[in-house]
Amino acid sequence: MTALTRASAASRIFTVAAILGLTLSLGDNQTVRAILLLAAVAGIAVAADLTERLPRQWVVTTEAAFATIVVGSTFPGGALLLPYLVVPGLITGIALGSFAVMVTVGVEVVSLAVVLVASGYQDVLRLFVEYTGPWIATSAGVGLVASRIQHLRAPDTENHASYESARQLLLQLRTVTRRLSSGLDPESLGGDLLLGLHAILADDRGGVFVRTDGGVFAPVAFRGATARESLTADDPGVRLCWETQTLQTEARPHEPPASRHRTVLPLRLSARGIGVVVLEHPVTLSAAEREEVQRVTDEHALRLDTALAFDEIRSMATMEERHRLAREIHDGIAQEIASLGYVVDDLSAGATDEDQRGGLLALRAELTRVVSELRLSIFDLRSELSAGLGSALSDYVREVGSRSGLTVHLTLVDGPTRLPGSVEAELLRIAQEAVTNVRTHAGADNLWVECQIQPPYARIEVRDDGKGLGAGRADSYGLKIMRERSERVGATLDIAPVDSVIGTLGTVVTGTV
């Protein structure tokens, strides 16, 4: 039984019980028989709602007609039955809206007029105005108010329905994912595509690139010893393939024999392109081979697009969790520490001893530093990669420079294509951790950040002129987490003291893909 069905049944039962109680207290046996008939009408309506086989509009409209006939047949002695006329309007307003309320009230007016005329009353208009008019008006008013309240609650209902729909889809996704032979990892599926094409062409090397929201191509998978270093998506053949969504070939007579021909295949899903596949092979393709490699590519496009969508959902969930943590820090501990700062201000203003005042001022400075660190941590958590690694890192470094005492030197060399999203995310977090270590532990005056991105190559260097590497604490996990992140994306992480001939201390952290 739904909540609406329970509310409808409760309103009918309560109204019939209230009318019956009043009638019994007055000892009107004729009206009691009419109430029993009205109770039968209400019971049939409740049963119809429970079956959920008939449209609710039909049920309530029919109930309104029969209930009005029962009420009208008892006039003028059965005036106590008139409150039941409000029930159909109320139910209609909750379930069906304002237009349905007016339809139901119209049925009540017509039914009452018919039964009064058929009963032979001489002054039908007076009876209608004095007895039934107020209750029919109340029915219309209650119904319209109920429909308005339901309308105001509709966004919450729609939101709940959206979440329920999303939950069902995620449960289905979990079930389907367990059944997939290759899972939903874009790199694995891209590798499967390249292996399938290699079986046809015996190509020397190949790469899969997907088009990002920023309009650049990000590498997904490579096959071949030097594919990562030599294959890019920045050439006229790739652009022409993307624009026309057709296979493009190019002869390269001056290249080594194994790669004298380059073929670019569109990764397309129906009429929509999602990326390209770049292959280098020794001989030109026959018409049959061109058709076959495009067929294999089209077959894998759906799997790859599904994996990319799943990867995006996973990234969105991760980012939402980071935003939630940022909100909790901002609304919780950051606000509490800021409040402590105001307390310290009051204490220092009222202090009479200079030593005490000096200690309070030092405590106030430390609280200010902690609040500043928390704000930078919040900025860390809210950093996004929508515009690419270079943009996100430069925004972060500039924020650090504005909120700390460090003089920041940034060098950014950003290529026309992007790294895979997972690689960008891990490199950004490694750089953030390195900068955080400089802020909190190095005691440095200057911070140098160099970032070079030329996919598939990338290098980030974070250097300072602080006091250098110290002995690691047993409860410190920063460096360990940085190494885990680098291993996750196949990057090389180097942490070493600054090599300087003039004796300057400091630390340099380098992450290279």
Secondary structure, DSSP 8 states (H G I E B T S, - for coil): --HHHHHHHHHHHHHHHHHHHHHHHHT-HHHHHHHHHHHHHHHHHHHHHHHT-S-HHHHHHHHHHHHHHHHHTTTTTTGGGGGGGHHHHHHHHHHT-HHHHHHHHHHHHHHHHHHHHHTT-S-HHHHIIIIIHHHHHHHHHHHHHHHHHHHHHHHHHHHHHHHHHHHHHHHHHHHHHHH-SSTT-HHHHHHHHHHHHHHHH--SEEEEEEE-TTS-EEEEEEESTTHHHH--S-SHHHHHHHHHTS-EEEE-TTS-GGGSEEEEEEEEETTEEEEEEEEEESS---HHHHHHHHHHHHHHHHHHHHHHHHHHHHHHHHHHHHHHHHHHHIIIIIHHHHHHHHHHHHHHHH--SHHHHHHHHHHHHHHHHHHHHHHHHHHHHH---TT-HHHHHHHHHHHHHHHSS-EEEEEEEE-SS---HHHHHHHHHHHHHHHHHIIIII--SEEEEEEEEETTEEEEEEEE-SS------TT--HHHHHHHHHHHTT-EEEEEE---TT----EEEEEE-
